[in-house]
Amino acid sequence: MILKTLGATRLRLLTAYAIEYLLIGTATAIFGVIGGSLAAWLIVAQLMHLSFTWLPAPALAAALAAVAVTVTLGLTGTLCGSWPETRANIEKFIGFATFRHGLSAPARHGISGIMGLPDG
């Protein structure tokens, strides 16, 4: 909000948000890889009494995917809250009537509403 007050452009604001989401995603990915690797080692080596081999390529791929999802969803949420025309385009793409008035009709009716089945 301070940047906007000081006259920052939309591009500068989006860049600041992207960097924030990138840092959040990276910190989460590092914690997830460390925690997941430790849990895998405990289960495989200590509980199952098998040899454990840590594979860095799948861990790196999972971490990069998590960062990409974090940045993408974070910027999508930022754009939906910032510009009504972007929100309308996303709503149209997803197929929901509105984000502003609570749950849309399909969500209120559970899976039957989503699948187009009659209630009851």
C-alpha positions as CSV (number, residue, x, y, z in Angstrom):
1,M,0.0,0.0,0.0
2,I,2.9,2.3,0.7
3,L,4.3,1.8,-2.8
4,K,0.9,2.7,-4.3
5,T,0.7,5.8,-2.2
6,L,4.1,6.9,-3.3
7,G,3.1,6.5,-7.0
8,A,4.4,3.1,-8.0
9,T,3.2,1.8,-11.4
10,R,1.2,-1.4,-11.8
11,L,4.2,-3.1,-13.1
12,R,6.3,-2.2,-10.1
13,L,3.6,-3.3,-7.8
14,L,3.2,-6.7,-9.6
15,T,7.0,-7.1,-9.5
16,A,7.0,-6.5,-5.7
17,Y,4.2,-9.0,-5.2
18,A,6.0,-11.5,-7.5
19,I,9.2,-11.2,-5.5
20,E,7.3,-11.6,-2.2
21,Y,5.5,-14.8,-3.5
22,L,8.8,-16.1,-4.9
23,L,10.5,-15.7,-1.4
24,I,7.5,-17.3,0.3
25,G,7.5,-20.2,-2.1
26,T,11.2,-20.7,-1.9
27,A,11.2,-20.8,1.9
28,T,8.3,-23.2,1.9
29,A,9.9,-25.4,-0.7
30,I,13.2,-25.6,1.3
31,F,11.3,-26.5,4.5
32,G,9.2,-29.0,2.6
33,V,12.3,-30.7,1.0
34,I,14.1,-30.9,4.3
35,G,11.1,-32.1,6.2
36,G,10.0,-34.5,3.6
37,S,13.5,-36.0,3.1
38,L,13.9,-36.4,6.9
39,A,10.5,-38.1,7.2
40,A,11.3,-40.4,4.2
41,W,14.6,-41.3,5.8
42,L,13.0,-42.1,9.1
43,I,10.4,-44.3,7.5
44,V,12.6,-46.1,5.0
45,A,15.8,-46.5,7.1
46,Q,14.5,-46.7,10.7
47,L,11.0,-48.3,10.3
48,M,11.4,-50.5,7.2
49,H,15.2,-51.2,7.8
50,L,16.0,-50.5,4.1
51,S,18.8,-48.5,2.6
52,F,17.8,-44.8,1.9
53,T,19.1,-42.9,-1.1
54,W,18.3,-39.2,-1.3
55,L,17.6,-38.2,-4.9
56,P,18.2,-34.4,-5.5
57,A,16.6,-34.2,-8.9
58,P,13.1,-35.1,-7.8
59,A,13.4,-33.0,-4.7
60,L,14.5,-30.0,-6.9
61,A,11.7,-30.6,-9.3
62,A,9.1,-30.7,-6.5
63,A,10.6,-27.5,-5.0
64,L,10.5,-25.7,-8.3
65,A,7.0,-26.8,-9.0
66,A,5.9,-25.6,-5.6
67,V,7.5,-22.2,-6.1
68,A,5.9,-21.9,-9.5
69,V,2.4,-22.7,-8.1
70,T,2.9,-20.3,-5.2
71,V,3.9,-17.4,-7.5
72,T,1.1,-18.2,-10.1
73,L,-1.7,-18.5,-7.5
74,G,-0.4,-15.5,-5.5
75,L,-0.4,-13.3,-8.6
76,T,-3.8,-14.6,-9.7
77,G,-5.2,-13.7,-6.3
78,T,-3.6,-10.3,-6.5
79,L,-4.9,-9.6,-9.9
80,C,-8.4,-10.7,-9.0
81,G,-8.5,-8.4,-6.0
82,S,-6.9,-5.4,-7.9
83,W,-8.7,-5.2,-11.2
84,P,-12.4,-6.0,-11.6
85,E,-12.0,-6.7,-15.3
86,T,-9.4,-9.4,-14.5
87,R,-11.7,-10.9,-11.9
88,A,-14.5,-11.0,-14.4
89,N,-12.4,-12.8,-17.0
90,I,-11.2,-15.4,-14.4
91,E,-14.8,-15.9,-13.2
92,K,-15.9,-16.4,-16.8
93,F,-13.1,-18.9,-17.4
94,I,-13.8,-20.9,-14.2
95,G,-17.6,-20.7,-14.8
96,F,-18.6,-19.3,-11.4
97,A,-21.0,-16.4,-11.2
98,T,-19.1,-14.3,-8.7
99,F,-16.4,-14.4,-6.0
100,R,-17.8,-11.4,-4.2
101,H,-21.1,-12.8,-2.9
102,G,-19.9,-16.0,-1.2
103,L,-20.2,-19.4,-2.8
104,S,-21.4,-19.7,-6.3
105,A,-24.4,-21.8,-7.2
106,P,-22.4,-25.0,-8.0
107,A,-20.5,-24.7,-4.8
108,R,-23.7,-24.2,-2.7
109,H,-25.2,-27.3,-4.1
110,G,-22.2,-29.6,-3.5
111,I,-21.1,-32.2,-6.0
112,S,-24.5,-32.5,-7.6
113,G,-24.5,-28.8,-8.5
114,I,-21.0,-29.1,-10.0
115,M,-21.9,-32.2,-12.0
116,G,-25.2,-30.7,-13.2
117,L,-27.2,-33.4,-11.4
118,P,-30.6,-32.7,-9.9
119,D,-30.7,-32.1,-6.1
120,G,-32.0,-34.9,-3.9
